[in-house]
Amino acid sequence: MLLDETNKFLEARVNEALTDQNRDVYESTRDASNRLARVPYCVYLYYIRFNADGLPEVRHYFKDYGAPVSYADVDTKIAELAKNARDDGAVPTPEGYDFQRVKWKRVSYLAVLVDSPHWKLWKKSDGKAGIKFVTTTTPPSTPNHSFFDAKDVPVYIDGQLRDAIVLVNHVLDKDGNVLGHGQPYNTVSEPFHFDIYFDVGNHAAGGASSVFIIDPGGNNMGPPPPPP
């Protein structure tokens, strides 16, 4: 009963925060008439795993593919980056750790993947968004007007199924224009704060799970340099 009431409380928190000013990351902007819906060339992956000592580790990976990465093909790119991360690979190497001082400098795909059978990201198909942007005063952050087109992605790493969410950072301001348009590249900074929701438990055994939230933040840097 307690777990059920906790889940209801958290779902209500998610729904209350989704307004016209703080829009759902699953909202689609992939419309040919949208002049700012550019196809990204690069992917940021936030890879979460648990080390032998039981402590979590978060690594940031970034890769520029030098050409547009289609919405359909990004799933494969995430799987490749996740495999590289599990293997401690060097193509690419991590560019950061934890969720501190995250800066997004390009129009890009952002992906979050947790490499654990016990941590399951919430899924839109279940009516529960796994990532939600929130507006905070301490530290200050702005409502979502840049991160959209999210999708839940099943990723296999060495034959093991893992959960991921990917969304597109269009690097837009509140009026729907390129952030910092007319300014030198990456000189304008806009802070965001978001929550990532997980069900944690022994899913293979069908046992009960508990809800956990990771609540990082980051800064969009604009205007982003070309290409997207």
trRosetta pair geometry for C-beta under 8 A, 3 or more apart (Angstrom, degrees):
i j d omega theta_ij theta_ji phi_ij phi_ji
1 4 5.7 -56 -149 35 30 113
1 5 6.4 27 155 -16 65 106
2 5 5.9 -58 -149 38 31 108
2 6 6.4 34 152 -22 65 106
3 6 5.6 -53 -149 34 32 114
3 7 6.5 33 154 -19 65 104
3 208 6.2 178 -5 -179 178 123
3 209 7.8 131 -166 79 137 44
3 210 6.5 -105 -125 -103 108 66
3 211 8.0 142 -160 -5 80 91
4 7 5.8 -54 -151 34 31 111
4 8 6.5 31 152 -19 64 105
5 8 5.6 -51 -148 35 35 113
5 9 6.4 39 152 -22 65 104
6 9 5.7 -54 -151 34 31 113
6 10 6.5 25 155 -15 66 107
6 210 7.6 -7 96 -150 152 75
6 211 5.9 -170 131 30 112 120
7 10 5.9 -58 -147 39 31 107
7 11 6.2 31 156 -18 67 107
7 211 5.9 150 -93 -38 71 136
8 11 5.8 -55 -145 38 30 110
8 12 6.4 32 155 -20 63 106
9 12 5.8 -57 -153 34 29 111
9 13 6.6 33 149 -23 63 104
10 13 5.4 -48 -151 30 37 116
10 14 6.7 41 151 -21 65 99
10 197 7.0 134 162 -129 130 129
10 211 5.4 -137 -3 146 165 161
10 213 7.5 -166 -137 -57 126 122
11 14 5.6 -48 -153 31 36 114
11 15 6.5 29 154 -14 66 107
11 127 7.9 28 -144 124 127 98
11 128 6.2 -78 -108 -109 99 99
12 15 5.9 -58 -146 40 33 107
12 16 6.1 36 156 -25 67 107
13 16 5.9 -54 -145 32 27 112
13 17 6.7 21 159 -17 61 111
14 17 6.3 -72 -160 35 27 106
14 18 6.9 20 154 -23 65 108
14 128 7.1 114 39 -148 171 69
14 129 6.0 166 -171 47 134 100
14 132 5.3 -151 -135 -64 86 162
14 197 7.5 -32 -77 -43 129 152
15 18 6.0 -57 -151 26 36 110
17 22 5.7 -73 165 108 76 142
17 132 6.0 93 85 164 135 126
17 133 7.8 -167 147 87 124 51
17 134 5.4 -53 -149 -109 148 80
17 135 7.6 177 -151 12 100 82
18 22 6.4 -123 -122 98 30 89
18 23 7.1 48 -156 -149 77 26
18 24 5.1 26 -141 -67 124 89
18 132 7.2 -86 -64 -142 93 112
19 22 5.1 54 44 37 84 85
19 23 7.7 -81 80 -72 42 48
19 143 7.5 -62 64 -144 100 142
20 23 7.0 6 -161 -78 27 88
21 135 8.0 4 118 -49 111 144
21 143 4.5 49 141 98 84 174
21 145 7.8 -47 -171 -63 51 106
22 133 6.1 -149 -168 94 95 97
22 134 7.2 40 -167 -123 145 30
22 135 5.8 -109 -86 -30 136 107
22 143 3.7 -108 -83 -149 77 106
22 144 5.3 77 -160 26 59 83
23 27 5.4 -38 161 3 113 150
23 143 7.5 88 -1 155 64 104
23 144 5.2 -117 50 95 67 102
23 145 6.6 88 16 -96 114 51
23 148 7.2 -11 112 -90 122 101
24 27 4.8 119 74 -33 86 93
24 129 6.6 -141 -153 -85 98 157
24 132 7.9 -41 -127 -119 62 81
24 144 8.0 153 -20 84 7 144
25 129 6.8 133 44 -170 98 131
25 131 5.4 -17 34 93 159 104
25 132 7.1 -141 -2 -102 111 38
25 133 6.8 121 -54 -13 104 98
25 144 6.7 -87 -70 -171 76 160
25 147 5.2 -27 -119 123 98 98
25 148 6.1 -161 -156 -112 47 33
25 149 7.9 -61 168 43 66 35
25 150 4.1 52 130 -25 98 135
25 167 4.9 -46 178 -115 115 151
26 124 5.3 119 -101 -108 153 147
26 129 6.1 -130 -18 -113 121 114
26 148 7.8 -33 82 -160 5 62
26 149 7.9 34 -150 -146 31 5
26 150 4.7 -70 -84 59 57 102
26 151 7.6 105 -127 -75 84 46
27 148 5.0 -61 77 -140 85 107
27 149 7.6 -46 88 -48 51 43
28 31 7.4 104 132 -40 94 88
28 148 6.9 139 -119 160 14 111
28 149 5.8 71 -126 -100 55 69
29 34 5.5 151 172 -158 86 174
29 36 7.9 -36 159 85 133 89
29 37 5.1 -169 130 -97 94 113
29 148 4.7 69 -3 102 113 150
29 149 5.9 -84 35 -49 80 101
29 168 7.7 -123 52 73 109 130
29 170 6.9 -35 81 -54 153 149
30 34 7.6 -118 -135 38 10 136
30 37 5.8 155 -113 -175 39 141
30 71 6.4 2 -114 -57 153 156
30 149 5.6 90 -37 -111 104 125
31 34 4.5 94 67 -13 90 106
31 37 6.3 138 46 -9 58 160
34 37 3.9 64 96 -14 119 115
36 170 6.0 75 142 180 104 127
36 172 6.3 75 155 -90 148 121
36 176 6.7 179 20 170 156 81
36 177 7.6 -154 -87 -128 146 29
36 178 7.0 -166 -131 -61 117 75
37 170 7.0 -54 -110 -114 47 128
38 107 5.3 9 82 163 121 162
38 170 7.1 129 35 -138 85 82
38 228 3.9 -166 138 -96 129 153
39 68 4.1 41 110 -154 125 117
39 69 7.0 -175 163 57 96 47
39 70 6.7 -24 -154 -101 132 47
39 71 7.7 -104 -128 -37 96 78
39 228 6.3 122 74 79 42 145
40 43 7.3 114 122 -69 132 58
40 68 7.3 118 80 -144 29 64
40 69 5.9 -29 90 47 80 100
40 106 7.2 99 -146 135 101 102
40 107 5.2 -152 -101 127 82 81
40 108 4.7 112 -146 -121 140 28
40 109 5.2 -168 65 -25 152 74
40 168 6.4 -165 -23 -138 122 94
40 169 7.8 67 -83 53 137 72
40 228 5.4 -116 -109 132 41 102
41 64 5.9 24 124 -157 102 79
41 65 5.8 -149 177 53 68 81
41 66 6.6 122 -175 -21 118 5
41 67 6.3 150 -133 72 95 13
41 68 6.0 -67 -87 -90 69 37
41 69 6.4 121 -139 -5 25 90
41 106 7.4 -83 56 171 90 134
41 107 7.8 73 16 82 77 90
41 108 7.8 -57 56 -101 55 70
41 227 5.2 79 -27 95 145 110
41 228 5.8 136 -9 83 90 66
42 62 6.6 16 173 -175 120 85
42 63 6.3 -176 -151 94 80 44
42 64 4.3 -34 -94 -101 113 61
42 65 6.4 -180 -91 6 50 76
42 69 7.5 161 -31 3 12 130
42 106 5.3 30 50 107 134 151
42 108 4.8 -44 84 -117 89 103
42 109 7.4 -158 104 28 45 77
43 61 8.0 4 110 108 90 93
43 62 7.3 175 89 -146 50 46
43 63 5.5 -2 54 56 90 89
43 65 7.5 47 -3 -27 96 108
43 69 6.7 -35 -47 57 102 170
43 74 6.6 154 -94 -149 124 97
43 77 5.3 164 -27 133 160 131
43 78 6.9 -143 -172 -77 147 68
43 81 6.5 -137 107 -36 132 154
43 108 6.4 159 -100 -174 22 97
43 109 4.6 -18 -114 67 77 107
43 110 7.9 165 -161 -84 59 23
43 111 6.4 5 -173 2 105 115
44 60 6.9 -24 -167 -165 96 91
44 61 7.2 151 -160 82 47 54
44 62 5.3 -14 -104 -100 71 80
44 104 6.8 -89 -24 -113 158 94
44 108 5.6 66 -9 138 96 140
44 109 7.0 -170 30 92 65 56
44 110 5.0 -11 66 -113 108 67
44 111 6.9 174 90 26 56 68
44 169 8.0 15 23 8 125 134
45 60 7.5 148 80 -160 54 43
45 61 4.3 -8 57 60 101 106
45 62 7.7 -166 22 -71 70 35
45 63 7.9 15 -1 7 106 99
45 78 6.4 147 -102 -135 117 73
45 81 4.5 166 -21 130 159 141
45 82 6.8 -144 -168 -65 147 68
45 85 6.9 -130 116 -43 134 139
45 111 4.9 -18 -111 70 70 106
45 112 8.0 155 -162 -88 55 24
45 113 6.6 -13 -166 13 101 112
46 58 6.3 -6 -175 -168 91 102
46 59 7.6 164 -154 80 46 44
46 60 6.1 -16 -102 -103 69 66
46 61 8.0 -165 -71 25 27 74
46 99 7.4 35 -148 -98 135 92
46 110 7.5 18 -7 -177 106 86
46 111 6.9 -172 26 94 70 53
46 112 4.8 -17 67 -109 109 70
46 113 7.3 158 82 25 57 63
47 58 7.2 150 78 -155 49 50
47 59 4.8 -17 62 60 101 94
47 60 7.9 -176 21 -81 79 18
47 61 6.3 38 -10 -4 116 114
47 81 7.6 -146 -61 135 122 95
47 82 6.3 160 -111 -120 115 68
47 85 4.1 -115 -140 176 174 165
47 86 8.0 -135 -172 -50 137 62
47 113 5.6 -11 -113 68 63 99
47 115 6.7 20 -174 -20 89 114
48 56 6.2 -11 -168 -168 94 111
48 57 7.3 161 -151 82 49 48
48 58 5.2 -14 -99 -101 77 77
48 112 7.3 18 -7 -174 113 85
48 113 6.9 -173 27 94 77 48
48 114 4.4 -26 74 -110 113 72
48 115 6.7 -179 86 15 53 74
48 116 7.7 -54 112 -5 92 107
48 119 7.6 -73 107 97 125 157
48 214 8.0 -140 -100 -37 155 170
49 56 7.3 156 86 -151 32 63
49 57 5.6 -17 65 59 79 95
49 59 8.0 -1 15 5 100 105
49 85 7.7 173 -24 137 127 110
49 86 7.3 134 -81 -105 150 72
49 114 7.5 156 -79 -164 43 54
49 115 4.2 -14 -95 59 94 115
49 116 6.9 152 -137 -48 54 89
50 54 6.2 -12 178 -154 110 34
50 55 7.0 164 -152 82 71 24
50 56 5.5 -44 -97 -95 71 59
50 57 7.4 156 -104 13 22 79
50 115 7.9 -152 12 83 67 81
50 116 5.7 54 3 -85 113 126
51 54 7.2 -45 74 20 66 18
51 55 5.6 -10 44 62 106 77
51 56 7.7 160 3 -118 82 10
51 57 5.6 68 -37 -19 106 121
57 97 7.3 -51 -170 -153 82 106
58 97 6.2 122 84 -172 71 58
58 98 5.2 90 62 -113 115 21
58 99 5.9 -21 115 -45 162 76
59 85 6.0 170 75 -146 135 115
59 94 4.3 -87 -165 -112 108 129
59 96 7.5 143 -164 85 48 50
59 97 5.9 -26 -105 -107 55 69
60 94 6.0 97 60 -164 56 84
60 95 5.3 -71 101 66 103 79
60 96 3.7 10 35 60 133 93
60 97 6.9 -123 5 -62 88 25
60 102 7.1 176 -97 -114 144 93
61 81 5.4 165 105 -172 147 116
61 84 7.3 121 -135 90 157 119
61 85 6.1 -109 -38 -76 142 111
61 92 5.6 145 -160 69 92 106
61 94 6.1 -71 -78 -109 71 55
61 95 6.8 121 -120 10 27 90
62 92 6.5 -49 68 73 52 162
62 95 5.3 -15 14 9 109 145
63 77 7.5 -156 76 -175 130 112
63 81 6.4 -147 2 -94 133 118
63 92 5.2 -168 -80 -15 90 123
64 106 7.6 -160 -96 -104 103 176
65 69 5.4 95 36 -60 150 110
65 77 7.1 -71 -65 -117 137 137
68 228 7.5 36 -104 62 85 114
69 73 5.7 -129 -171 87 73 111
69 74 5.4 90 143 -83 115 82
69 77 6.0 -6 -154 -31 140 155
69 109 6.8 -76 88 -11 132 129
70 73 4.4 81 56 12 88 104
70 74 7.1 -137 89 -27 45 80
71 74 6.2 -38 -150 5 29 115
71 149 7.1 -97 -121 172 124 129
71 168 8.0 -50 -103 -58 97 127
72 75 7.3 -47 173 10 40 105
73 76 5.6 -49 -170 33 63 112
73 77 6.6 62 137 -21 79 102
74 77 5.2 -52 -151 36 46 116
74 78 6.3 50 151 -25 72 100
74 109 5.1 165 -147 -100 141 167
74 111 7.7 -179 159 -62 110 126
74 166 5.9 171 127 155 128 161
75 78 5.9 -53 -153 32 31 112
75 79 6.7 31 150 -18 63 105
75 153 5.1 -171 -121 -144 91 121
75 155 7.5 -160 -171 -89 80 82
75 166 7.5 -142 -85 9 59 149
76 79 5.7 -53 -151 35 34 113
76 80 6.5 35 152 -19 66 105
77 80 5.7 -55 -150 36 33 112
77 81 6.3 29 154 -16 66 107
77 109 7.6 107 83 63 135 150
78 81 5.8 -57 -147 40 31 108
78 82 6.1 32 154 -21 66 108
78 109 7.9 -101 -66 131 102 136
78 111 4.8 -167 -117 -147 118 169
78 113 6.8 146 176 -52 108 133
78 153 6.0 61 68 122 157 157
78 155 5.9 -99 116 -97 107 132
78 164 5.6 152 161 137 143 165
78 166 6.1 -111 -68 -68 145 131
79 82 5.7 -55 -144 37 29 112
79 83 6.4 31 156 -20 63 105
79 155 4.9 -174 -94 -148 80 95
79 156 6.6 15 -136 53 123 61
79 157 7.1 -167 -155 -75 76 71
80 83 5.9 -54 -150 35 29 111
80 84 6.5 31 152 -18 62 107
81 84 5.5 -54 -150 37 33 115
81 85 6.3 35 151 -22 66 104
81 92 7.9 -6 -129 29 94 88
81 111 7.6 124 70 66 139 139
82 85 5.5 -52 -148 34 33 113
82 86 6.5 34 154 -19 66 102
82 113 5.2 -59 -102 105 123 166
82 115 7.0 160 -168 -79 104 110
82 155 5.6 74 27 158 163 145
82 157 5.4 -103 124 -81 113 124
82 162 7.0 -170 179 70 152 143
82 164 7.3 -108 -66 -71 142 139
83 86 5.9 -50 -147 34 31 110
83 87 6.3 17 158 -6 64 113
83 89 7.6 34 116 -8 67 141
83 157 5.4 -178 -86 -133 71 89
83 158 7.4 135 -123 -34 94 77
84 87 6.1 -69 -147 47 27 103
84 89 3.7 -89 -161 54 76 137
84 91 6.1 -113 -134 74 138 66
84 92 7.3 77 139 35 150 46
85 88 7.7 28 -177 -75 32 30
85 89 7.1 -64 -51 33 22 93
85 94 7.8 80 -122 -74 90 94
85 115 7.6 -160 103 -41 115 143
86 115 6.1 164 -89 -135 103 156
86 157 5.6 121 -19 178 154 138
86 158 7.3 -121 112 -9 157 117
89 93 7.9 -135 112 -87 55 53
90 93 5.1 -4 -143 -67 62 90
92 95 7.3 -6 136 -37 130 98
94 97 6.5 46 156 -66 141 79
96 100 7.8 -146 177 67 116 71
96 101 7.3 -140 -146 82 138 92
96 102 7.1 158 111 -98 159 67
97 100 7.8 7 89 35 61 98
99 102 6.1 -32 -171 -34 63 125
99 214 7.3 138 -23 164 154 113
99 216 3.2 -91 164 -116 147 133
99 217 7.3 107 146 31 110 46
99 218 7.8 -91 -179 -60 88 92
102 216 6.7 59 -1 159 141 123
102 217 7.0 177 44 103 112 46
102 218 3.5 -58 95 -108 111 103
102 219 7.0 157 93 19 63 66
103 189 7.8 -56 -129 -127 106 107
103 218 6.6 -177 -80 -170 25 91
103 219 5.1 -19 -112 67 74 96
103 221 5.4 35 -178 -28 105 122
104 108 6.5 -141 -162 39 106 126
104 110 7.2 -47 -106 -77 135 122
104 169 5.4 -68 169 152 152 167
104 171 7.1 -152 120 -85 110 98
104 218 6.0 66 -17 147 98 130
104 219 7.1 -170 24 91 73 46
104 220 5.3 -29 67 -109 106 58
104 221 6.5 -179 80 16 48 81
105 186 5.2 1 -138 -103 104 124
105 221 4.6 -16 -102 63 70 124
105 224 6.1 134 160 -125 50 85
105 225 7.3 9 155 14 98 93
106 169 7.9 94 92 85 55 117
106 171 7.4 -121 144 -41 18 142
106 224 5.1 117 -124 -161 33 127
106 225 7.1 -46 -99 52 82 75
106 228 7.3 108 177 167 88 42
107 168 7.8 9 -178 -179 80 92
107 169 6.6 -164 -144 96 42 75
107 170 6.2 11 -131 -142 97 35
107 171 5.3 -101 -79 12 70 116
107 224 5.4 165 -25 86 73 161
107 228 3.8 -50 73 -165 135 83
108 168 7.5 178 95 -151 33 58
108 169 5.2 5 57 50 76 108
109 166 5.4 -2 -176 -172 110 111
109 167 7.3 154 -155 79 63 30
109 168 6.0 -41 -100 -99 60 62
109 169 7.6 170 -105 13 10 81
110 147 7.1 -34 33 -135 135 114
110 166 6.9 160 82 -152 44 59
110 167 5.5 -17 59 62 94 81
110 168 7.6 161 15 -104 80 13
110 169 5.5 68 -22 -28 114 110
111 153 7.3 -35 -137 37 115 143
111 164 5.5 7 -175 179 105 119
111 165 6.9 171 -148 87 59 44
111 166 4.2 -19 -95 -97 89 87
112 121 7.3 130 101 -98 108 142
112 130 7.8 -159 72 131 127 120
112 131 6.9 137 19 -72 140 127
112 164 6.4 168 83 -153 47 68
112 165 5.3 2 50 52 95 90
112 166 8.0 -175 20 -77 59 46
112 196 6.0 -130 161 -123 166 140
113 155 6.1 -25 -127 37 130 154
113 162 6.0 60 -171 132 102 125
113 163 7.1 172 -139 94 63 48
113 164 4.0 -22 -91 -98 89 101
114 119 4.5 -76 134 100 146 127
114 121 6.7 153 16 -47 116 95
114 162 6.8 -161 79 -170 53 106
114 163 6.3 3 45 65 91 93
114 198 7.0 30 -5 -106 166 133
115 157 6.7 -31 -127 45 105 159
115 162 5.7 -27 -112 -122 52 150
116 119 4.3 56 75 20 121 102
116 162 7.7 89 35 -126 34 102
117 160 7.1 -88 -72 -173 101 116
117 162 8.0 -92 -82 -95 52 72
117 203 6.6 -139 157 46 79 108
117 204 6.3 8 157 -35 129 113
118 200 5.9 40 144 -159 91 71
118 201 6.4 -163 -164 73 85 17
118 202 6.4 -27 -117 -88 98 41
118 203 6.6 173 -124 0 42 93
119 163 7.7 -125 112 41 72 120
119 198 4.9 -22 -165 -165 88 139
119 199 7.9 151 -156 76 42 45
119 200 5.4 -9 -102 -104 68 85
119 212 7.6 -56 -130 51 100 130
120 163 5.5 108 -147 -22 56 151
120 198 6.3 132 66 -160 42 76
120 199 4.8 -20 65 60 102 92
120 200 7.6 -176 23 -78 71 38
120 203 6.0 90 -37 -69 131 150
120 209 7.4 -36 35 -146 114 163
121 130 4.1 32 171 -138 101 143
121 152 7.1 -178 99 -131 121 102
121 163 4.2 -170 20 137 101 135
121 164 7.3 105 9 -98 151 7
121 165 5.7 -149 163 -30 157 107
121 196 7.3 -57 -125 -179 99 94
121 197 7.1 94 -158 83 61 62
121 198 5.9 -49 -95 -101 43 72
122 126 6.8 -119 -169 65 73 121
122 128 4.0 -95 -172 121 121 108
122 129 6.4 47 108 98 122 20
122 130 4.1 176 63 -87 77 69
122 197 4.3 6 -5 95 128 113
122 198 7.1 -125 -25 -88 76 23
122 199 6.9 106 -76 -20 69 91
123 126 4.7 83 72 9 91 102
123 128 6.6 55 56 65 43 85
123 130 6.4 19 -72 -43 32 112
123 152 4.8 30 -133 -96 88 165
123 163 7.8 -111 -69 -143 99 125
124 127 7.4 50 -175 -79 40 14
124 128 7.3 -135 -96 66 28 38
124 129 5.7 29 -90 -97 81 64
124 130 7.4 -81 -40 -3 71 86
124 150 7.4 142 -44 105 138 107
124 151 7.8 -81 22 -134 137 42
124 152 5.9 -161 18 -22 91 115
125 152 6.8 -93 -5 34 101 145
128 197 6.8 -106 159 101 108 146
129 132 5.5 102 100 -65 122 93
129 150 7.7 74 -151 90 103 150
129 197 7.5 95 98 29 55 129
130 152 6.8 108 1 -96 134 100
130 163 7.9 -167 -120 157 159 125
130 165 4.8 -164 81 -58 132 147
130 196 6.5 12 159 -156 79 68
130 197 5.4 -138 -143 55 48 86
130 198 7.8 53 -146 -73 95 53
131 150 6.5 -158 53 -127 117 154
131 165 5.5 178 -14 115 117 155
131 167 6.8 -113 72 -20 147 138
131 194 5.8 13 -173 169 92 128
131 195 7.2 165 -150 83 47 51
131 196 5.6 -13 -99 -103 76 70
131 197 7.6 -154 -67 13 31 81
132 194 6.4 167 86 -158 37 81
132 195 5.1 -9 60 55 89 97
132 197 7.4 35 4 -19 104 113
133 143 6.9 110 120 -165 119 46
133 144 3.6 123 57 -54 151 115
133 147 6.4 133 -46 52 134 129
133 192 6.0 -50 -140 -172 117 109
133 193 6.9 114 -159 79 69 50
133 194 4.6 -47 -98 -96 58 91
134 141 7.3 65 93 85 62 138
134 193 5.5 -56 68 100 82 100
134 194 6.6 143 11 -113 76 34
134 195 6.0 46 -15 -15 122 103
134 215 7.9 -28 33 -147 133 108
135 141 6.0 -160 -140 89 44 89
135 142 6.8 -18 -118 -172 91 17
135 143 5.0 -25 -70 -72 116 73
135 193 7.4 129 -114 50 16 110
136 139 6.4 57 105 68 122 48
136 140 6.8 -166 97 -131 74 20
136 141 4.7 47 42 25 86 109
136 193 4.8 4 9 35 121 161
137 140 5.9 -5 -155 -98 36 67
139 191 6.7 -98 129 169 112 154
139 193 7.2 157 70 -71 89 126
139 217 6.7 -137 64 46 123 173
140 191 6.0 101 98 67 73 141
141 191 4.8 -104 -109 120 65 97
141 192 5.4 83 -161 -143 111 21
141 193 3.8 -124 -41 -4 172 101
141 217 6.2 -121 -90 -136 134 127
142 145 7.5 -56 135 13 112 103
142 174 7.2 -108 176 -69 132 110
142 190 5.9 -40 20 178 142 101
142 191 6.5 126 0 74 86 63
142 192 6.3 -57 53 -89 78 67
143 174 7.7 73 64 -114 95 105
144 147 5.5 -74 -152 44 112 95
144 192 7.0 67 -91 -140 70 122
144 194 7.9 65 -74 -90 116 104
145 172 6.0 -106 127 98 85 104
145 173 7.0 1 100 142 129 26
145 174 5.0 109 39 -114 168 50
145 176 7.2 -103 170 -71 111 58
146 169 6.0 23 141 -157 103 69
146 170 5.4 -148 -164 56 67 80
146 171 6.0 52 -159 -86 126 14
146 172 4.6 180 -107 44 80 78
146 173 7.8 29 -72 -60 109 16
146 179 7.2 0 -101 -44 137 124
146 190 7.9 124 -21 92 149 138
146 192 7.7 -109 47 -70 120 145
146 220 6.0 -1 107 -77 173 159
147 150 7.6 39 152 -54 89 104
147 167 5.3 51 179 133 92 135
147 168 7.2 165 -150 81 51 45
147 169 5.4 -19 -99 -99 80 67
147 170 7.5 -164 -79 13 29 79
147 192 7.5 104 -14 -165 130 164
147 194 7.9 -37 63 -79 164 144
148 167 6.6 165 85 -170 13 104
148 168 6.0 -29 71 62 63 94
148 170 6.7 1 28 -13 101 119
149 167 6.1 133 75 -154 66 65
149 168 4.3 15 57 15 125 115
150 165 6.0 3 -168 180 110 102
150 166 6.8 167 -145 90 61 41
150 167 3.8 -26 -88 -90 82 100
150 168 7.9 -140 -63 9 49 65
151 165 7.4 174 86 -151 34 62
151 166 6.0 -12 56 61 79 86
151 167 7.7 153 11 -82 55 57
152 163 7.2 -37 -165 -159 97 91
152 164 7.5 141 -165 83 52 50
152 165 5.8 -34 -104 -100 57 75
153 163 7.9 119 73 -170 58 46
153 164 4.3 -33 71 78 102 100
153 165 6.8 161 16 -99 87 21
153 166 5.5 35 -17 -1 135 107
154 161 6.0 -26 -168 -155 103 101
154 162 7.7 137 -163 70 55 41
154 163 7.1 -38 -108 -106 54 49
154 164 7.6 163 -98 29 9 85
155 161 7.4 129 73 -157 43 50
155 162 4.9 -36 74 69 94 91
155 163 7.4 126 25 -135 92 2
155 164 4.9 47 -14 -5 126 124
156 159 6.1 -1 -177 -120 110 18
156 160 6.6 143 -155 63 64 33
156 161 5.8 -31 -95 -91 73 55
156 162 7.4 153 -98 18 22 79
157 160 5.5 -33 67 60 74 91
157 162 5.8 10 7 1 110 128
165 196 8.0 -170 36 -135 137 100
169 220 7.0 -172 -175 -107 121 108
171 178 6.5 21 112 -151 94 71
171 179 5.0 -103 168 20 76 114
171 220 5.6 166 -125 -166 72 119
171 221 8.0 -37 -134 68 119 45
171 222 5.5 152 177 -91 107 106
171 223 7.4 105 143 -153 126 52
171 224 4.6 57 112 -22 175 124
172 176 5.6 -12 -178 -143 132 33
172 177 6.5 136 -154 68 82 24
172 178 6.6 -68 -109 -101 58 28
172 179 6.0 152 -170 -40 8 85
173 176 7.3 -55 70 15 65 17
173 177 5.4 -12 40 63 106 78
173 178 7.4 29 -5 102 93 19
173 179 4.7 135 -55 -100 80 65
173 180 7.6 149 -58 -18 117 47
173 181 7.8 -98 -4 -4 127 97
173 190 7.2 177 -112 -64 73 159
173 222 7.5 -127 -57 62 92 170
177 181 5.4 -66 150 -13 115 139
178 181 4.5 103 73 -72 95 98
178 222 6.5 170 157 -161 75 125
178 223 5.2 41 143 -130 115 107
178 224 7.4 -115 -164 26 107 84
179 188 5.9 -160 153 97 90 126
179 190 6.0 -108 -147 0 137 134
179 220 5.7 98 26 131 176 123
179 221 7.9 146 107 122 132 17
179 222 3.0 -163 105 -44 97 167
179 223 6.2 167 85 -99 60 54
179 224 7.5 64 56 -20 99 83
180 183 4.3 -78 180 45 93 123
180 186 8.0 140 81 -76 167 13
180 187 6.6 150 -157 63 142 73
180 188 3.2 -174 -87 25 119 139
180 221 7.9 -14 -4 166 151 46
180 222 3.3 163 16 113 115 94
180 223 4.2 -142 87 -41 98 65
181 222 7.7 -31 -39 157 49 119
181 223 5.6 85 -87 -79 39 129
182 223 7.6 114 20 -27 34 134
183 187 5.3 -125 148 63 117 114
183 188 5.4 99 70 -33 155 111
183 222 7.4 81 60 118 118 76
183 223 6.2 149 58 -6 82 93
184 187 4.6 63 73 -16 91 135
185 223 6.0 -73 -113 74 56 75
185 224 7.2 31 -149 -174 91 15
185 225 4.7 31 -144 -69 143 89
186 221 4.2 23 -142 152 80 120
186 222 7.0 79 -97 1 36 4
186 223 7.6 -76 -41 65 41 38
186 224 7.2 58 -68 -109 80 42
186 225 7.1 -32 -27 -29 103 94
187 221 7.8 91 2 -170 16 90
187 222 8.0 -60 51 89 52 45
188 221 7.0 138 75 -162 54 48
188 222 4.5 -36 71 70 109 83
188 223 7.0 47 31 -31 118 51
189 219 4.9 -5 -166 -180 100 128
189 220 7.2 151 -154 78 47 50
189 221 5.7 -15 -99 -102 72 68
189 222 7.9 170 -78 23 27 72
190 219 6.5 145 68 -159 38 72
190 220 4.7 -14 59 57 97 100
190 222 7.1 12 0 8 109 115
191 217 6.5 15 -175 169 94 123
191 218 7.6 172 -149 98 59 29
191 219 5.3 -37 -95 -98 58 82
192 217 6.1 177 94 -158 52 80
192 218 5.7 -11 60 64 95 71
192 219 7.1 163 16 -95 76 30
192 220 6.6 58 -14 -17 117 95
193 215 7.0 18 178 174 97 90
193 216 7.7 -162 -147 113 61 36
193 217 4.2 -32 -103 -100 67 108
194 215 7.3 -167 97 -150 37 56
194 216 6.7 -7 61 71 80 69
194 217 6.9 142 15 -101 65 51
194 218 7.9 -18 12 17 106 95
195 213 5.2 -23 -164 -164 108 113
195 214 7.3 145 -159 77 55 44
195 215 4.9 -19 -103 -104 74 82
196 213 6.9 142 69 -159 50 57
196 214 4.5 -13 56 60 107 95
196 215 7.5 -159 19 -75 70 37
196 216 7.4 15 -5 17 113 94
197 211 6.7 -22 -163 -162 94 100
197 212 7.7 150 -155 81 47 47
197 213 5.8 -19 -99 -102 63 78
198 211 7.1 147 80 -155 51 51
198 212 4.8 -17 64 62 104 92
198 213 7.5 -177 22 -79 78 32
198 214 7.5 44 -7 -5 115 96
199 203 7.7 94 110 -80 108 113
199 209 4.2 57 173 129 95 146
199 210 7.4 150 -156 72 57 27
199 211 6.2 -34 -99 -94 59 61
200 209 5.7 152 68 -165 32 95
200 210 5.4 -30 61 64 92 80
200 211 7.5 148 14 -106 86 11
200 212 5.1 32 -14 -3 129 120
201 207 5.3 -143 165 93 116 95
201 208 5.9 -136 -134 106 154 40
201 209 3.1 -124 -1 -99 130 75
201 210 6.4 127 -59 9 99 65
202 205 4.4 2 131 34 116 112
202 206 7.9 -22 106 36 85 28
202 207 4.3 43 62 31 98 127
203 206 7.4 38 -175 -76 38 30
203 207 7.6 -99 -76 45 22 74
203 209 6.9 18 -77 -71 81 129
221 224 7.2 101 92 -87 74 70
224 228 7.5 60 106 -135 133 49
